[in-house]
Every structure is written in structure tokens, then in C-alpha cells.
């Protein structure tokens, strides 16, 4: 009897776990309000996530479908500029910027050569990245599959003379069988790549950051749900240690072990609580500023595209007459505006996706973590 009293007195640190179920739950709710505010229903969140992603993709595709024909029509005007003059300007750009010394090449693509060119680009990227796709490397094969689809889309458009593109990893500017002013713009990219390393790094950041923002918006709520479950597990572990140790005699090795484990898990639980709060705040900040962040990440691309066009126009002044120079400027300006429009569309689509997701899931959960 006295022994039990001693144990109960020494176990005062476990008092939160010796309360009645109702009292314990009330205490839990008071101490972990942010945790209860973060409870997420997996089914609702999955439906909300799917709806948000569909809204995002749908708006971007709609904007692209509306604006793309205008850009293609403007690029067609470049075909009216004599190919011999375009070649003269291109040769001047290559010669005066040392592009030949950098092994920059120009390669034309006929419609019958698209598969060969796609495989050429894929193979070269593989060699550059220093790995070979094997049967077991499913993740690499998955991303290569996505990459291949994107490359195929660009190559096929180029073969139809609707596009031109530059691939830095293989030092090659690809163009259609018809030589147009788009070649000058792509050589401008080659000049940027060879001469402006800071701009090159900014472009890389501008491509990675949107992926980070969008992936955070898409997957953090579900990842957070796992964090919440982990927190509940930690709570259950502490309760279990308290329950087991209430039957042990103070001073024994098993009692001291359980007591030390209790304290260790308590510290871990507090650390996880702080970490979860920080994660929720970061997520909320990214969510509230998603549109601004995505617009900011578009700025380096807009700058680099503008400089590439400026290089082409600058050299074209020496060769083209006023009429053809005006056509070149107008076409390249339309192409540049497509990056601006798609940057705005990406920001707008993200905001729409967030709005749709919140409507489907409701204003519960992560929206109340700071309430």
C-alpha cells in the first residue's frame, strides 16, 4: 500500500496520463490546438488536390490554346525575310562571338528526321548526366519518359517550321528546313549561354523554384497528415511508458530506463511540435504568396529571352532593310510576350487551383493552424 503511494508520488510527471479519459482529452486539446486544427481527411484532401491540379492544368492549356495561334502566325512573317540574309546574319553572330570555338552547331530538322533527332538529344543528355538507364532504375526511366515527351513536342514543332530551339548540353541550335529569323533568336541564347554564367544560374533557379512552389502546394497537406499521425503516435508512446512505469518500483533499472525513455520521447515530441508549427507557417506563407512567387520566378526567363532577341536584332540591323527589320522585331516581340502570358497564366492557374482545392476540402485544416 505504502509502496504504491510512493510510486504514485514519484510518478507525478505522469499526472497528465493518469487523468480520466475526458480530462485527458480536454488537456490534450488545450495543449495541442494547432494539431487538432491540422487534422486532414485523406479522401477529401485527395479529391481537393486532384480538383486543384485539374483546374491548374486546364487554365494553362486554355491560355496556351488561345494565344499560341497568334504567336505562330507572327513567326510565319519571318519566312518572308530572305534566307540568304538570315544566314549572313547568323554567320556574323557565330564569328564575332566565338561560337565556333565553343563548338556551337546549327542543325536543321526535316519532318522525316524527328525520331532520330529526339533520340540524339536523349542519348547526349544521358552521356552528359553520366548515367545509363537500366531496368531497375524506374524513377530515372519515368523522368526520362516525361523529358522525351517534352522534347518530342518541341522537335515536331520545329520540323514544321513553327519553332527553333537551342540545347546547351549538346551545343546545338535546331531549326526547321526553312531558315527564318527564329534562328537569330536561338543563336542569341547560345551567346547568353557562353558569355553570361550568372544569367545561366538565374535561369536554372527560375525553372526549379516553380516546381518547388507547385509541389509544396500539391503534396504538403498529405505529407503533413503523416506528420500529424506521427505526433499522435508519439503521444501514445508517452502514455504507454507512463502506464508501464506506474507498475514498476522507483530506483529499479527497468523503472529508470522507462523514465529516461519517457523524458527522451517527451523532448522529441516537443521538437516535432515546434517543427510542425514552422512547417505549417512556411506552407501557409507559400500558399498565400504563390501567385507572387511564380511571377517572380518568371522574371529571369523574361530577361534572358529578351536579351536573346536583342542579340539577334542588333546584328540584323546591319543587313536587313527597315521593312524586314520591323517584321523581325514584331515577331520576336510576340514570341517574348508568350513567356509573359504563360508566366501570368501559371500564377493565375496556381491561385485558381488553391481556390478550388479550398472549396472542395473546406476552410478547415491547414487554414486554421494559426487561429
N, C-alpha and C positions, 0 to 999 in steps of 0.2 A: 504493500500500500504506500509506504513512505517512499519506496523506490520509484513507484510510478509518479509520485508528486515531484520528485527530484528531476526525473526525466522531463516531465511537463514543464517545469520551471526552466530547465536548461534549453528546452526547445522553444523558447519564446520567439526565436527568429522565424519559427514556422507558423506563427499565430494566424497569418492570412489564410493558411491552408487548413486550419483546424475549425474554421467558422462553418456555419450551416451553409447549405448549397445556395440559398437565396442571398445571404450576407456576402458570401464569397463572390457571387456573380455581380452583385452591386459594387463591391470593391474593385473587381476586375474592370467593370465598365468605367468607373471613375478614373482609374489609373491608366487606362488604355483607350481613351476616347478616339484618338486618331486611328487606332487599329480597327475598332468597330466601324468607323467611318469608311474604312478601306475594304470592307467585305465586298466581294465581287461574285456575282453569279456567272459561272463559266459559260452556260448556254447563252444567256443574254449578252455577255461580253463578246462571245464568238460571233453572234448574229450582228451585233453592233459593229464589230471590226470588219466583217465581210461587207456590210452595207456601206461603211465609210470608205473602204478601198474601192468598191464598185463606183461610188459617187466620184471619187478622185480620178479614177481611170476614165470614167465616162465623160467628165467635163474636159479633161485634157484631149481626149480623142475628138470631141466635138469641136473644140477650138482649132485643133490641127486640121480637121476636115474642112472647116470654113476658110481658114487662112492659107493653107498650103497651095490651092489652085492659083491664088493671086501671086504668090512668090514664084511658082513655076512659070506663069505667064510672063512675069518680068524678066526671069532668067532667059526665056526664049529670045528676048530682044538682043541678048548678047551674041546670038548666032548671026545677026546682021553685020557685026563687025568683021572685016576681012580676016580670015585665019592667018594669013601671012603676017599681018600686023601684030596679031596676038603672039605669034611665035617669036617675032623680033623683040617684043617687049619681054617675053618670058626668058629669052636668051640673055638679054641685058640684065635682068634681075638675078639670073644664075651666075653670070660672070662677075658682076660688080659686088656681089655679096659673098663670094667664095663658096657658093653652094655645091659647085662641082667638087671642090676639095673635101667637102663634107659627105661626098657620095650621094647627094640628093639626085634622085632619078624621076623622070616623068614616064608613066606607063598608061597607055590607052587600053580601054576595055570594050571589046565588041560583045554583043548580046550572047554570042556562042561561047564566050570565054568566062562567063560569070562563075561557074562552078570551080574552074581552075584557079581563078584569082582568089576566091573565098578560101580554098584550101591552102593556097600560097600564103595568105595572110595568117591563117590559123597556125600553120606549121612554123612560120617565122616567130610568131608570138610565143609558141611553145618553147622554141630553142632559146629565145631571149629570156624567158622566165626560168629556164633551167630545169624543167621537169618534163616527164613524158606521161601521158595519160595511160594509166593501167586499169585493168578490170576492177581492182579493189578500190580505186580512188574515185568513189561515186560522187563525192562533193565537187571535186575538180571537173569531172565529166559533166555534172549538172550545170556549173557556171560556164563551162566552155560551150555547152549547148545553147545557153542564153546568148552568149557572146556571138556565136555563129549565126544565130537568127538576126541579130542586130547588124552584123557585117553583111549578111546576105541582102538585107533590105537596102543598105547604102550602095552596095555594089550593083545591084539590079537597077536602081535609080540612075546611077552613073552610066551604066551601059546604054540606057535610054536617053542619055544626054540631058537628064534632069538634075544632075548633081556632079560634083567633083569633090575629092577628099584627099587629105594628107595623113599618112600613117608614120608618125615619128620613129616607131620601133624598127621600121624597115626602110626609113629614109626615102619614101616613095610618094609622089603625088599621082593619084589616079584620076583620069579624066575619060570622058566618052570619046567616040571616034570623031566627033565634031569638035574642033578646037574652038573654045569660047572664052570669054573674059573670066569665067569662073576659075580657069587655070591660074590667072594672075592672083586671085584671092588666096588660093591654096598655096602658091609659092610665097605669099605673104606670111602664111602660117609657118612655112619652112624657115623663113628668115627669123621669125619670132622664136622658133624652137632652138635655132642655132645661136642666136645672139642675146636672148633675154631669159636667163635662168630664173630670176625672181618671178617673172610673169608666168613661167612654166610651172613653178611651185604653187603660185596662186590658183592657176587653173586646176591643178590636181586637188587642192583643198576645196575649190568650188564644186568639184564633182563628188568628193567624198562626203562633205558636210550635209548636203541634201539627203543622202542615203541615211546618215546618222539621225537627222531630224525625223524623217519619214518612218524609219524603223522604230525609233523611240515611240512615236505616236501610235504605231500599229501594235507593237508587241509588249511594251512595258506594262500595260494593265494586266495582261495574262501572267507575265513574269512576276509582277507584284503580288498576284494571287498566290503564287507559290511561296513568296516571302511571308505572306500573312499566315499560310498554313505552317511554315517553319516556326513562326513566332508562337503559334498555338501549341506546336509540339514541344517547344522549349518550356512553355508554361506547364504542360502535362508532365514533363521530366522533373521539374522542380516539385510538383505536387507528389510525384512518385517517391522522390528522395525523402521528402518530409514524412510521408506515410510510412515508409520502411524504417526510417531512423527513429520514429516515435516509439518503436518497439525495442530499440537497442539501448543498452546501458551506456551512459556517458563515460568517456575515458577509454572504452574498448577500441581496438584497432578498426573494426568494422564501422563503429559509430563515427570515429574521427575521419575515416575515408569518405563516408557518406556526407559528413558535414563539409569537408573540403570540396567535394564534388558539387554539393549544393551551392557553395559560395562561388565556385568557378562558373557554373552554369548561370548563376544569377548575374555575374559580370558580363557573360556572353550575351545574355538576354537584354541587358541594358544597352550594350554596344549595338546589338541588332536593332533595338528600338530607335536609337539615335540615327543609325544608318538608314533605316526605313523612312524616318522623318525627312532626312536630307534627300533621299531618292524621290519621295513624293513631292517635295518642294521643287526639285530640279525638273521633274516631269511636268508639274503644273506650269513652271516658267516657260519651258519649251512649248507646251501646248498653247499657252496664252500669247506667245510671240512667234508661233510657227510661220505665219504669213510674212512677218518682217525678216525672220531668219532666212527663209527661202528666197526672198527678194535680194537680200544682201549677198547670198551665195551666187546669185546670177551676175553680179557686177563684174567680177574678174573675166567671165566669159564674154560679156558685152565689150569690155575694154580690149581683150585680145582679138576678138572678131573685128572690131573697129580698126585696130592697128593693122591687121592683115589686109583689110580692104584699102586702108590708106597707102600701104606699100604698093599695092597694085595700081591704084590711081596715080600715085606720084610718078611712077615710071611710065604710065600710059600717056601722061601729058606731053612727053617728048615725041610721041609717034602719032597719036590719034587726033583727028580734027575735032572741032567743037561739038559737032552733032554726035559722033560716036563716043566721045568722052562723056557727054551728057547721058547717053544710054548706059554706059558702063557704071557711072555714078548712081543713076537711078536704080539699076538692077541690084547693085551691091548694097544699096541702102535698104531695098526691100528685103534682101536676104538677111541683113543685120536686124531689121525690125522683127523678123520671125523669132529671133532669140529673145528679144524683149517681150514679145507677145507670149511666148511659151514660158518665160520666167514669171510673168504675171499670172498666166494660167495655172502654173504649178502652185504658186502661193494661194490663189483663189480656190483651186481644187482641194488643197490641204485643209483650208478653212471650211469648205463645204463638207469634206469627209469628217472633220471633227464635229460639225453641227449635226450631221446625220447620225453619227455614232452616238452622240449625247441624247438625241431624240429617241433612238432605239433603246438604249440602255437606261435612260432617265438621268436626272441630275443627281443621282446618288453616288456613292462610292468615292472615286478619286476627287470629285469636285468639292467634297466637303472635308478633305483631310485637315484643312486649317481652320475649320469652324469652331 
